[in-house]
Amino acid sequence: MERVIEARAQVGHERPFAEQVRALVDQVNLTPEEWQTLPLLVNPPSLHVGAAPLLAELHGRMGYFPSILRLRPVAGSNPPQFEVAEILNLNEVRERARAARARPGSTA
């Protein structure tokens, strides 16, 4: 990784999530060219209904889905700590699903 860009990913239930996510992504302050050309690895919020509009917002800006981190708890850690379990290439997942859609009876 060349750099880490931290953005406050806390979403609250008092405002629409899409609005909060748009403001979150605006904090990153990338140019339109950077959104479309930089290889990004995203650690999405753990609240799934916050992660979904984040991925839609990023896809809209980037033109493809980013790769994301899946974290898992470190066994026996106190205080709780997390480690990277895998990197999920969401664009690859999407492409496999599109290919399966084109093949009748396919389960990918």
HUKAVEN-V252386 format. One line per field, one symbol per residue. ss: DSSP state (H for helix, E for strand, - for the rest). phi: phi as a letter, one per 20 degrees, with the letter a starting at -180 (. if undefined). psi: psi as a letter, one per 20 degrees, with the letter a starting at -180 (. if undefined). A space follows every 50 residues. Layout:
ss: ???
phi: ???
psi: ???
//
This chain:
ss: ----------------HHHHHHHHHHHH---HHHHHH---EE-----HHH HHHHHHHHHHHH----EEEEEEE--------EEEEEEEEHHHHHHHHHHH HH------
phi: .fbddecfdfddfecgfgfffgfffgffmefgffgecffdcddffffgfe ffffffffffeenaeeecedecfegmebfgcccfeaddefffgfffffff ffdgmedm
psi: pgrpoppojpqqiiqpghghgghghhhhlqrhgghihpoqppnrqhohih hghghgggghhhjrqrqqqoqqqppjporpqqqphrponhhggghghghh hiopjqj.
//
